[in-house]
């Protein structure tokens, strides 16, 4: 592949920094990508190409967190307007709003789509029953500072949360109690669960660390040359990618920690990074207001990539609404 260069697809449309993104699983129509942005307008895209499908409209403040359920039939968002919202990801309709007492920084679905997890600047985690909207949520308290993000484990029996108090905490869903606390030298900025659920990925300072979700003992950690905000592990566990303050995307060998490649494509810090569910690409969101899609195997024909040669200078973009996206009908911006 030495005759090929990394040429990211640039996904425009947002007007402020993109702070979080998430993929669905692979569905009969492919897979989908949702982005959270400070412009208050989360967007849905076709995952393989980055083609814009539509925008979820209704928040009155910056959107900090976003999630799709596995089937891409439901979306969730958390925002600075003190709410978390559930959306029909096919029609774009708002289905329900869950009020909070402070900014909602993170949202996550359980794998069966029956539960919604939120983390807010109340320093509390809440689990809402999506089949009983009016029921009181389960509440988990204990962090001493602002929550950054929170996720379910694969079986939804545990929660994992990260906070500015320099801890990652593990909680028992049934007992509503803390069962493990991991301490860091710097506030953890990002969490990710590997696709098989066995490895927790944490970014903190310049370090990406990997933890066994059975014991929550550290497996390994590697340091990057910049402060990191997000990292993602390939489902084959051979490489991981990360990004942060220096505008670059880094790819490392998971076994040795050796840098494989690095690219500066964004024009601002990289806030979020995720591998696609098939592992063929990874997406990044930045302070520059764009998402970019990067090939895992540079030069492979996939999506909109057509084996761009090293001496070619054009960069493909995906700024138009695809004609092939009728399976999703999310409300478009005027």
MOMONOR-V657514 format. One record per pair of residues at least 6 apart in sequence whose C-alpha atoms are under 8 Angstrom apart, sorted by sequence separation. I is the first residue (numbers start at 1). J is the second residue. D is the distance in whole Angstrom. If there is no record, write none. Layout:
i=I j=J d=D
i=I j=J d=D
//
This chain:
i=25 j=31 d=6
i=26 j=32 d=8
i=36 j=42 d=5
i=45 j=51 d=5
i=46 j=52 d=7
i=68 j=74 d=6
i=69 j=75 d=6
i=78 j=84 d=4
i=87 j=93 d=6
i=88 j=94 d=6
i=109 j=115 d=6
i=110 j=116 d=6
i=119 j=125 d=5
i=129 j=135 d=7
i=152 j=158 d=6
i=153 j=159 d=6
i=162 j=168 d=4
i=171 j=177 d=6
i=172 j=178 d=6
i=193 j=199 d=6
i=194 j=200 d=6
i=202 j=208 d=6
i=203 j=209 d=6
i=211 j=217 d=6
i=212 j=218 d=6
i=233 j=239 d=6
i=234 j=240 d=6
i=243 j=249 d=5
i=252 j=258 d=6
i=253 j=259 d=6
i=275 j=281 d=6
i=276 j=282 d=6
i=285 j=291 d=4
i=299 j=305 d=8
i=300 j=306 d=7
i=301 j=307 d=6
i=24 j=31 d=6
i=25 j=32 d=8
i=35 j=42 d=5
i=36 j=43 d=7
i=45 j=52 d=4
i=46 j=53 d=7
i=68 j=75 d=5
i=77 j=84 d=5
i=78 j=85 d=7
i=87 j=94 d=4
i=88 j=95 d=6
i=109 j=116 d=5
i=110 j=117 d=8
i=118 j=125 d=6
i=119 j=126 d=7
i=128 j=135 d=8
i=152 j=159 d=5
i=153 j=160 d=7
i=161 j=168 d=5
i=162 j=169 d=7
i=171 j=178 d=4
i=172 j=179 d=6
i=193 j=200 d=5
i=194 j=201 d=7
i=201 j=208 d=7
i=202 j=209 d=5
i=211 j=218 d=4
i=212 j=219 d=6
i=233 j=240 d=4
i=242 j=249 d=6
i=243 j=250 d=6
i=252 j=259 d=4
i=253 j=260 d=7
i=275 j=282 d=4
i=276 j=283 d=7
i=284 j=291 d=5
i=285 j=292 d=7
i=299 j=306 d=8
i=300 j=307 d=6
i=23 j=31 d=7
i=24 j=32 d=5
i=34 j=42 d=7
i=35 j=43 d=5
i=44 j=52 d=6
i=45 j=53 d=5
i=67 j=75 d=6
i=68 j=76 d=6
i=76 j=84 d=7
i=77 j=85 d=5
i=86 j=94 d=6
i=87 j=95 d=5
i=108 j=116 d=6
i=109 j=117 d=6
i=117 j=125 d=7
i=118 j=126 d=5
i=128 j=136 d=7
i=129 j=137 d=7
i=151 j=159 d=6
i=152 j=160 d=6
i=160 j=168 d=7
i=161 j=169 d=5
i=170 j=178 d=6
i=171 j=179 d=5
i=192 j=200 d=6
i=193 j=201 d=6
i=201 j=209 d=6
i=202 j=210 d=6
i=210 j=218 d=6
i=211 j=219 d=5
i=232 j=240 d=6
i=233 j=241 d=7
i=241 j=249 d=7
i=242 j=250 d=5
i=251 j=259 d=6
i=252 j=260 d=5
i=274 j=282 d=5
i=275 j=283 d=6
i=283 j=291 d=7
i=284 j=292 d=5
i=299 j=307 d=5
i=23 j=32 d=6
i=24 j=33 d=6
i=34 j=43 d=6
i=35 j=44 d=7
i=43 j=52 d=7
i=44 j=53 d=6
i=45 j=54 d=7
i=66 j=75 d=7
i=67 j=76 d=5
i=76 j=85 d=6
i=77 j=86 d=7
i=85 j=94 d=7
i=86 j=95 d=5
i=87 j=96 d=7
i=107 j=116 d=7
i=108 j=117 d=5
i=117 j=126 d=6
i=118 j=127 d=7
i=128 j=137 d=5
i=150 j=159 d=7
i=151 j=160 d=5
i=160 j=169 d=6
i=161 j=170 d=7
i=169 j=178 d=7
i=170 j=179 d=6
i=171 j=180 d=7
i=191 j=200 d=7
i=192 j=201 d=5
i=201 j=210 d=5
i=209 j=218 d=7
i=210 j=219 d=5
i=211 j=220 d=7
i=231 j=240 d=7
i=232 j=241 d=5
i=241 j=250 d=5
i=242 j=251 d=7
i=250 j=259 d=7
i=251 j=260 d=6
i=252 j=261 d=7
i=273 j=282 d=7
i=274 j=283 d=5
i=283 j=292 d=6
i=284 j=293 d=7
i=299 j=308 d=6
i=23 j=33 d=5
i=34 j=44 d=5
i=43 j=53 d=8
i=44 j=54 d=5
i=66 j=76 d=6
i=67 j=77 d=7
i=76 j=86 d=5
i=85 j=95 d=7
i=86 j=96 d=5
i=107 j=117 d=5
i=108 j=118 d=7
i=117 j=127 d=5
i=127 j=137 d=5
i=128 j=138 d=7
i=150 j=160 d=6
i=151 j=161 d=7
i=160 j=170 d=5
i=169 j=179 d=8
i=170 j=180 d=5
i=191 j=201 d=6
i=192 j=202 d=7
i=200 j=210 d=6
i=201 j=211 d=7
i=209 j=219 d=8
i=210 j=220 d=5
i=231 j=241 d=6
i=232 j=242 d=6
i=241 j=251 d=4
i=250 j=260 d=8
i=251 j=261 d=5
i=273 j=283 d=6
i=274 j=284 d=7
i=283 j=293 d=4
i=299 j=309 d=8
i=22 j=33 d=6
i=23 j=34 d=6
i=33 j=44 d=6
i=34 j=45 d=6
i=43 j=54 d=6
i=44 j=55 d=6
i=66 j=77 d=4
i=75 j=86 d=6
i=76 j=87 d=6
i=85 j=96 d=6
i=86 j=97 d=6
i=106 j=117 d=8
i=107 j=118 d=5
i=116 j=127 d=6
i=117 j=128 d=7
i=126 j=137 d=6
i=127 j=138 d=5
i=150 j=161 d=4
i=159 j=170 d=6
i=160 j=171 d=6
i=169 j=180 d=6
i=170 j=181 d=6
i=190 j=201 d=8
i=191 j=202 d=5
i=199 j=210 d=6
i=200 j=211 d=5
i=209 j=220 d=6
i=210 j=221 d=6
i=231 j=242 d=4
i=240 j=251 d=6
i=241 j=252 d=6
i=250 j=261 d=6
i=251 j=262 d=6
i=273 j=284 d=4
i=282 j=293 d=6
i=283 j=294 d=6
i=305 j=316 d=8
i=21 j=33 d=7
i=22 j=34 d=5
i=32 j=44 d=7
i=33 j=45 d=5
i=43 j=55 d=4
i=44 j=56 d=8
i=65 j=77 d=5
i=66 j=78 d=6
i=74 j=86 d=7
i=75 j=87 d=5
i=85 j=97 d=4
i=106 j=118 d=6
i=107 j=119 d=7
i=115 j=127 d=6
i=116 j=128 d=5
i=126 j=138 d=5
i=127 j=139 d=7
i=149 j=161 d=6
i=150 j=162 d=6
i=158 j=170 d=7
i=159 j=171 d=5
i=169 j=181 d=4
i=190 j=202 d=6
i=191 j=203 d=7
i=199 j=211 d=5
i=200 j=212 d=6
i=209 j=221 d=4
i=230 j=242 d=6
i=231 j=243 d=7
i=239 j=251 d=7
i=240 j=252 d=5
i=250 j=262 d=4
i=272 j=284 d=5
i=273 j=285 d=7
i=281 j=293 d=7
i=282 j=294 d=5
i=304 j=316 d=8
i=21 j=34 d=6
i=22 j=35 d=7
i=32 j=45 d=6
i=33 j=46 d=6
i=42 j=55 d=6
i=43 j=56 d=6
i=64 j=77 d=8
i=65 j=78 d=5
i=74 j=87 d=6
i=75 j=88 d=6
i=84 j=97 d=6
i=85 j=98 d=6
i=105 j=118 d=8
i=106 j=119 d=5
i=115 j=128 d=6
i=116 j=129 d=7
i=126 j=139 d=5
i=148 j=161 d=8
i=149 j=162 d=6
i=158 j=171 d=5
i=159 j=172 d=7
i=168 j=181 d=6
i=169 j=182 d=6
i=189 j=202 d=8
i=190 j=203 d=5
i=199 j=212 d=5
i=200 j=213 d=6
i=208 j=221 d=6
i=209 j=222 d=6
i=229 j=242 d=8
i=230 j=243 d=6
i=239 j=252 d=6
i=240 j=253 d=7
i=249 j=262 d=5
i=250 j=263 d=7
i=271 j=284 d=7
i=272 j=285 d=5
i=281 j=294 d=5
i=282 j=295 d=7
i=21 j=35 d=4
i=32 j=46 d=5
i=33 j=47 d=5
i=41 j=55 d=6
i=42 j=56 d=6
i=63 j=77 d=7
i=64 j=78 d=6
i=65 j=79 d=7
i=74 j=88 d=5
i=75 j=89 d=6
i=83 j=97 d=6
i=84 j=98 d=5
i=104 j=118 d=7
i=105 j=119 d=6
i=106 j=120 d=7
i=115 j=129 d=5
i=116 j=130 d=7
i=125 j=139 d=6
i=126 j=140 d=6
i=147 j=161 d=7
i=148 j=162 d=6
i=149 j=163 d=7
i=158 j=172 d=5
i=159 j=173 d=7
i=167 j=181 d=7
i=168 j=182 d=5
i=188 j=202 d=7
i=189 j=203 d=6
i=190 j=204 d=7
i=198 j=212 d=6
i=199 j=213 d=6
i=207 j=221 d=7
i=208 j=222 d=5
i=228 j=242 d=7
i=229 j=243 d=6
i=230 j=244 d=7
i=239 j=253 d=5
i=240 j=254 d=6
i=248 j=262 d=6
i=249 j=263 d=5
i=270 j=284 d=7
i=271 j=285 d=6
i=272 j=286 d=7
i=281 j=295 d=5
i=282 j=296 d=7
i=20 j=35 d=6
i=21 j=36 d=6
i=31 j=46 d=6
i=32 j=47 d=4
i=41 j=56 d=6
i=42 j=57 d=8
i=63 j=78 d=6
i=64 j=79 d=5
i=73 j=88 d=6
i=74 j=89 d=5
i=83 j=98 d=6
i=84 j=99 d=7
i=104 j=119 d=6
i=105 j=120 d=5
i=114 j=129 d=6
i=115 j=130 d=5
i=124 j=139 d=7
i=125 j=140 d=5
i=147 j=162 d=6
i=148 j=163 d=5
i=157 j=172 d=6
i=158 j=173 d=5
i=167 j=182 d=5
i=168 j=183 d=7
i=188 j=203 d=6
i=189 j=204 d=6
i=198 j=213 d=5
i=207 j=222 d=6
i=208 j=223 d=6
i=228 j=243 d=6
i=229 j=244 d=5
i=238 j=253 d=6
i=239 j=254 d=5
i=248 j=263 d=5
i=249 j=264 d=6
i=270 j=285 d=6
i=271 j=286 d=5
i=280 j=295 d=6
i=281 j=296 d=5
i=19 j=35 d=8
i=20 j=36 d=5
i=30 j=46 d=8
i=31 j=47 d=5
i=32 j=48 d=8
i=41 j=57 d=6
i=63 j=79 d=4
i=64 j=80 d=7
i=73 j=89 d=5
i=74 j=90 d=8
i=83 j=99 d=5
i=84 j=100 d=8
i=104 j=120 d=4
i=105 j=121 d=7
i=114 j=130 d=5
i=124 j=140 d=6
i=125 j=141 d=7
i=147 j=163 d=4
i=148 j=164 d=7
i=157 j=173 d=5
i=167 j=183 d=5
i=188 j=204 d=4
i=189 j=205 d=8
i=197 j=213 d=7
i=198 j=214 d=7
i=207 j=223 d=4
i=208 j=224 d=8
i=228 j=244 d=4
i=229 j=245 d=8
i=238 j=254 d=5
i=239 j=255 d=8
i=248 j=264 d=4
i=249 j=265 d=8
i=270 j=286 d=4
i=271 j=287 d=7
i=280 j=296 d=5
i=281 j=297 d=8
i=18 j=35 d=7
i=19 j=36 d=6
i=20 j=37 d=7
i=30 j=47 d=7
i=31 j=48 d=7
i=33 j=50 d=8
i=41 j=58 d=8
i=62 j=79 d=6
i=63 j=80 d=6
i=72 j=89 d=6
i=73 j=90 d=6
i=82 j=99 d=6
i=83 j=100 d=6
i=103 j=120 d=6
i=104 j=121 d=7
i=113 j=130 d=8
i=114 j=131 d=6
i=124 j=141 d=5
i=146 j=163 d=6
i=147 j=164 d=6
i=156 j=173 d=7
i=157 j=174 d=7
i=166 j=183 d=6
i=167 j=184 d=6
i=187 j=204 d=6
i=188 j=205 d=7
i=206 j=223 d=6
i=207 j=224 d=6
i=227 j=244 d=6
i=228 j=245 d=6
i=237 j=254 d=7
i=238 j=255 d=7
i=247 j=264 d=6
i=248 j=265 d=7
i=269 j=286 d=6
i=270 j=287 d=7
i=279 j=296 d=7
i=280 j=297 d=7
i=18 j=36 d=6
i=19 j=37 d=6
i=30 j=48 d=7
i=41 j=59 d=7
i=61 j=79 d=6
i=62 j=80 d=5
i=72 j=90 d=8
i=82 j=100 d=5
i=102 j=120 d=6
i=103 j=121 d=5
i=123 j=141 d=7
i=124 j=142 d=7
i=145 j=163 d=6
i=146 j=164 d=5
i=166 j=184 d=5
i=186 j=204 d=6
i=187 j=205 d=7
i=206 j=224 d=5
i=226 j=244 d=7
i=227 j=245 d=6
i=247 j=265 d=7
i=248 j=266 d=7
i=268 j=286 d=6
i=269 j=287 d=5
i=18 j=37 d=4
i=19 j=38 d=7
i=40 j=59 d=6
i=61 j=80 d=5
i=62 j=81 d=7
i=82 j=101 d=6
i=102 j=121 d=5
i=103 j=122 d=8
i=123 j=142 d=8
i=124 j=143 d=7
i=144 j=163 d=8
i=145 j=164 d=5
i=146 j=165 d=7
i=166 j=185 d=7
i=185 j=204 d=8
i=186 j=205 d=5
i=206 j=225 d=7
i=226 j=245 d=6
i=227 j=246 d=8
i=247 j=266 d=6
i=267 j=286 d=8
i=268 j=287 d=5
i=269 j=288 d=8
i=17 j=37 d=6
i=18 j=38 d=7
i=40 j=60 d=7
i=59 j=79 d=7
i=60 j=80 d=8
i=61 j=81 d=5
i=82 j=102 d=5
i=83 j=103 d=7
i=84 j=104 d=7
i=100 j=120 d=8
i=102 j=122 d=6
i=123 j=143 d=6
i=143 j=163 d=7
i=145 j=165 d=5
i=166 j=186 d=6
i=167 j=187 d=7
i=168 j=188 d=7
i=184 j=204 d=7
i=185 j=205 d=8
i=206 j=226 d=5
i=207 j=227 d=8
i=208 j=228 d=8
i=226 j=246 d=6
i=247 j=267 d=6
i=266 j=286 d=7
i=267 j=287 d=8
i=268 j=288 d=5
i=16 j=37 d=6
i=17 j=38 d=6
i=40 j=61 d=5
i=41 j=62 d=8
i=42 j=63 d=7
i=60 j=81 d=6
i=81 j=102 d=8
i=82 j=103 d=5
i=83 j=104 d=6
i=101 j=122 d=7
i=123 j=144 d=7
i=144 j=165 d=6
i=166 j=187 d=4
i=167 j=188 d=7
i=206 j=227 d=4
i=207 j=228 d=7
i=247 j=268 d=5
i=248 j=269 d=8
i=249 j=270 d=8
i=267 j=288 d=6
i=16 j=38 d=6
i=17 j=39 d=8
i=39 j=61 d=7
i=40 j=62 d=4
i=41 j=63 d=7
i=59 j=81 d=7
i=80 j=102 d=7
i=81 j=103 d=6
i=82 j=104 d=6
i=123 j=145 d=6
i=143 j=165 d=7
i=165 j=187 d=6
i=166 j=188 d=6
i=205 j=227 d=5
i=206 j=228 d=5
i=246 j=268 d=8
i=247 j=269 d=5
i=248 j=270 d=7
i=266 j=288 d=7
i=280 j=302 d=8
i=14 j=37 d=7
i=16 j=39 d=5
i=38 j=61 d=7
i=39 j=62 d=6
i=40 j=63 d=5
i=80 j=103 d=4
i=81 j=104 d=8
i=84 j=107 d=8
i=123 j=146 d=5
i=124 j=147 d=8
i=164 j=187 d=5
i=204 j=227 d=8
i=205 j=228 d=6
i=208 j=231 d=7
i=245 j=268 d=8
i=246 j=269 d=6
i=247 j=270 d=6
i=15 j=39 d=6
i=23 j=47 d=7
i=38 j=62 d=4
i=39 j=63 d=7
i=42 j=66 d=8
i=79 j=103 d=6
i=80 j=104 d=6
i=122 j=146 d=7
i=123 j=147 d=6
i=163 j=187 d=7
i=164 j=188 d=7
i=204 j=228 d=7
i=205 j=229 d=8
i=245 j=269 d=4
i=246 j=270 d=8
i=266 j=290 d=8
i=14 j=39 d=7
i=37 j=62 d=6
i=38 j=63 d=5
i=78 j=103 d=8
i=79 j=104 d=5
i=80 j=105 d=8
i=121 j=146 d=5
i=125 j=150 d=8
i=162 j=187 d=8
i=163 j=188 d=6
i=203 j=228 d=6
i=204 j=229 d=7
i=244 j=269 d=5
i=245 j=270 d=6
i=37 j=63 d=5
i=38 j=64 d=7
i=78 j=104 d=5
i=79 j=105 d=7
i=120 j=146 d=7
i=121 j=147 d=6
i=162 j=188 d=6
i=163 j=189 d=8
i=203 j=229 d=6
i=243 j=269 d=8
i=244 j=270 d=5
i=266 j=292 d=8
i=14 j=41 d=8
i=36 j=63 d=5
i=37 j=64 d=6
i=78 j=105 d=6
i=120 j=147 d=6
i=162 j=189 d=7
i=203 j=230 d=6
i=243 j=270 d=5
i=244 j=271 d=6
i=36 j=64 d=6
i=78 j=106 d=6
i=119 j=147 d=6
i=120 j=148 d=8
i=162 j=190 d=7
i=202 j=230 d=8
i=203 j=231 d=6
i=243 j=271 d=7
i=36 j=65 d=6
i=77 j=106 d=8
i=78 j=107 d=6
i=119 j=148 d=7
i=162 j=191 d=7
i=202 j=231 d=7
i=243 j=272 d=7
i=36 j=66 d=6
i=77 j=107 d=6
i=119 j=149 d=6
i=161 j=191 d=8
i=201 j=231 d=7
i=243 j=273 d=7
i=35 j=66 d=6
i=56 j=87 d=8
i=76 j=107 d=7
i=119 j=150 d=6
i=140 j=171 d=8
i=201 j=232 d=7
i=242 j=273 d=6
i=34 j=66 d=7
i=76 j=108 d=7
i=118 j=150 d=7
i=201 j=233 d=7
i=241 j=273 d=7
i=34 j=67 d=7
i=76 j=109 d=8
i=117 j=150 d=7
i=34 j=68 d=7
i=84 j=118 d=8
i=117 j=151 d=7
i=33 j=68 d=8
i=42 j=77 d=8
i=117 j=152 d=7
i=222 j=257 d=6
i=56 j=92 d=6
i=58 j=94 d=8
i=140 j=176 d=6
i=142 j=178 d=8
i=180 j=216 d=8
i=55 j=92 d=8
i=56 j=93 d=8
i=96 j=133 d=8
i=139 j=176 d=7
i=140 j=177 d=7
i=54 j=92 d=8
i=138 j=176 d=7
i=194 j=232 d=8
i=11 j=50 d=6
i=40 j=79 d=8
i=65 j=104 d=8
i=189 j=228 d=8
i=190 j=229 d=6
i=191 j=230 d=7
i=192 j=231 d=7
i=194 j=233 d=6
i=196 j=235 d=7
i=9 j=49 d=8
i=10 j=50 d=8
i=11 j=51 d=8
i=32 j=72 d=7
i=64 j=104 d=7
i=65 j=105 d=6
i=66 j=106 d=7
i=67 j=107 d=6
i=69 j=109 d=6
i=78 j=118 d=8
i=148 j=188 d=8
i=149 j=189 d=8
i=151 j=191 d=8
i=153 j=193 d=7
i=189 j=229 d=5
i=190 j=230 d=5
i=191 j=231 d=8
i=192 j=232 d=7
i=194 j=234 d=8
i=195 j=235 d=6
i=230 j=270 d=8
i=9 j=50 d=7
i=11 j=52 d=8
i=31 j=72 d=8
i=36 j=77 d=8
i=64 j=105 d=5
i=65 j=106 d=4
i=66 j=107 d=6
i=67 j=108 d=6
i=68 j=109 d=7
i=69 j=110 d=8
i=70 j=111 d=7
i=148 j=189 d=7
i=149 j=190 d=7
i=150 j=191 d=7
i=151 j=192 d=8
i=189 j=230 d=7
i=190 j=231 d=7
i=194 j=235 d=7
i=229 j=270 d=7
i=230 j=271 d=6
i=231 j=272 d=7
i=232 j=273 d=6
i=234 j=275 d=6
i=63 j=105 d=8
i=64 j=106 d=7
i=65 j=107 d=6
i=66 j=108 d=8
i=67 j=109 d=7
i=69 j=111 d=7
i=105 j=147 d=7
i=106 j=148 d=7
i=107 j=149 d=8
i=108 j=150 d=7
i=110 j=152 d=6
i=119 j=161 d=8
i=148 j=190 d=7
i=149 j=191 d=7
i=154 j=196 d=8
i=229 j=271 d=5
i=230 j=272 d=5
i=231 j=273 d=6
i=232 j=274 d=5
i=233 j=275 d=7
i=235 j=277 d=8
i=70 j=113 d=8
i=105 j=148 d=6
i=106 j=149 d=5
i=107 j=150 d=7
i=108 j=151 d=6
i=109 j=152 d=7
i=111 j=154 d=7
i=154 j=197 d=5
i=229 j=272 d=7
i=230 j=273 d=6
i=231 j=274 d=7
i=232 j=275 d=6
i=235 j=278 d=8
i=20 j=64 d=7
i=21 j=65 d=8
i=22 j=66 d=7
i=23 j=67 d=8
i=24 j=68 d=5
i=25 j=69 d=8
i=26 j=70 d=8
i=27 j=71 d=6
i=69 j=113 d=6
i=105 j=149 d=6
i=106 j=150 d=6
i=107 j=151 d=8
i=108 j=152 d=7
i=110 j=154 d=8
i=111 j=155 d=7
i=153 j=197 d=7
i=235 j=279 d=7
i=19 j=64 d=6
i=20 j=65 d=6
i=21 j=66 d=6
i=22 j=67 d=6
i=23 j=68 d=7
i=24 j=69 d=6
i=25 j=70 d=5
i=26 j=71 d=7
i=27 j=72 d=8
i=110 j=155 d=8
i=111 j=156 d=7
i=234 j=279 d=6
i=19 j=65 d=8
i=20 j=66 d=7
i=21 j=67 d=7
i=22 j=68 d=7
i=24 j=70 d=5
i=25 j=71 d=6
i=110 j=156 d=6
i=24 j=71 d=7
i=25 j=72 d=7
i=24 j=72 d=6
i=195 j=277 d=8
i=47 j=276 d=7
i=48 j=281 d=8
i=90 j=327 d=7
i=91 j=328 d=7
i=92 j=329 d=6
i=93 j=330 d=8
i=90 j=328 d=5
i=91 j=329 d=5
i=92 j=330 d=4
i=93 j=331 d=8
i=89 j=328 d=7
i=90 j=329 d=5
i=91 j=330 d=5
i=92 j=331 d=5
i=89 j=329 d=8
i=90 j=330 d=6
i=91 j=331 d=7
i=89 j=330 d=7
i=50 j=293 d=7
i=31 j=277 d=8
i=35 j=285 d=8
i=20 j=271 d=7
i=21 j=272 d=7
i=23 j=274 d=8
i=26 j=277 d=7
i=19 j=271 d=5
i=20 j=272 d=5
i=21 j=273 d=7
i=22 j=274 d=7
i=25 j=277 d=6
i=26 j=278 d=8
i=37 j=289 d=8
i=18 j=271 d=7
i=19 j=272 d=6
i=21 j=274 d=7
i=23 j=276 d=6
i=24 j=277 d=7
i=18 j=272 d=8
i=23 j=277 d=7
i=48 j=302 d=8
i=49 j=303 d=5
i=48 j=303 d=5
i=49 j=304 d=6
i=48 j=304 d=8
i=6 j=263 d=8
i=8 j=265 d=7
i=21 j=284 d=8
i=21 j=285 d=7
i=20 j=285 d=7
i=19 j=285 d=6
i=52 j=318 d=8
i=18 j=285 d=5
i=19 j=286 d=7
i=51 j=318 d=5
i=52 j=319 d=7
i=17 j=285 d=8
i=18 j=286 d=5
i=19 j=287 d=7
i=50 j=318 d=6
i=51 j=319 d=7
i=52 j=320 d=6
i=53 j=321 d=6
i=17 j=286 d=6
i=18 j=287 d=6
i=49 j=318 d=7
i=51 j=320 d=6
i=52 j=321 d=5
i=53 j=322 d=7
i=17 j=287 d=4
i=18 j=288 d=8
i=51 j=321 d=6
i=52 j=322 d=7
i=16 j=287 d=7
i=17 j=288 d=6
i=18 j=289 d=5
i=51 j=322 d=6
i=16 j=288 d=7
i=17 j=289 d=4
i=18 j=290 d=7
i=53 j=325 d=7
i=16 j=289 d=5
i=17 j=290 d=7
i=18 j=291 d=7
i=15 j=289 d=6
i=56 j=330 d=7
i=57 j=331 d=7
i=14 j=289 d=6
i=53 j=328 d=7
i=54 j=329 d=7
i=55 j=330 d=6
i=56 j=331 d=6
i=13 j=289 d=8
i=14 j=290 d=7
i=53 j=329 d=7
i=54 j=330 d=5
i=55 j=331 d=6
i=56 j=332 d=8
i=57 j=333 d=8
i=12 j=289 d=7
i=13 j=290 d=7
i=53 j=330 d=7
i=54 j=331 d=6
i=55 j=332 d=5
i=12 j=290 d=5
i=54 j=332 d=5
i=55 j=333 d=6
i=11 j=290 d=6
i=12 j=291 d=7
i=46 j=325 d=8
i=53 j=332 d=8
i=54 j=333 d=7
i=10 j=290 d=7
i=11 j=291 d=5
i=10 j=291 d=6
i=11 j=292 d=6
i=10 j=292 d=5
i=11 j=293 d=8
i=9 j=292 d=5
i=10 j=293 d=7
i=8 j=292 d=6
i=9 j=293 d=5
i=8 j=293 d=5
i=9 j=294 d=7
i=8 j=294 d=5
i=44 j=330 d=8
i=7 j=294 d=7
i=8 j=295 d=7
i=6 j=294 d=7
i=7 j=295 d=8
i=6 j=295 d=7
i=6 j=298 d=6
i=5 j=298 d=6
i=6 j=299 d=7
i=4 j=298 d=7
i=5 j=299 d=7
i=4 j=299 d=5
i=1 j=298 d=7
i=1 j=299 d=6
i=29 j=327 d=8
i=7 j=308 d=7
i=4 j=307 d=7
i=5 j=308 d=7
i=4 j=308 d=6
i=5 j=309 d=7
i=4 j=309 d=5
i=5 j=310 d=5
i=3 j=309 d=6
i=4 j=310 d=5
i=9 j=315 d=7
i=10 j=316 d=7
i=11 j=317 d=6
i=12 j=318 d=7
i=13 j=319 d=7
i=3 j=310 d=6
i=8 j=315 d=7
i=9 j=316 d=6
i=10 j=317 d=5
i=11 j=318 d=5
i=12 j=319 d=6
i=7 j=315 d=6
i=8 j=316 d=7
i=9 j=317 d=5
i=10 j=318 d=6
i=11 j=319 d=6
i=7 j=316 d=8
i=9 j=318 d=7
i=10 j=319 d=8
//
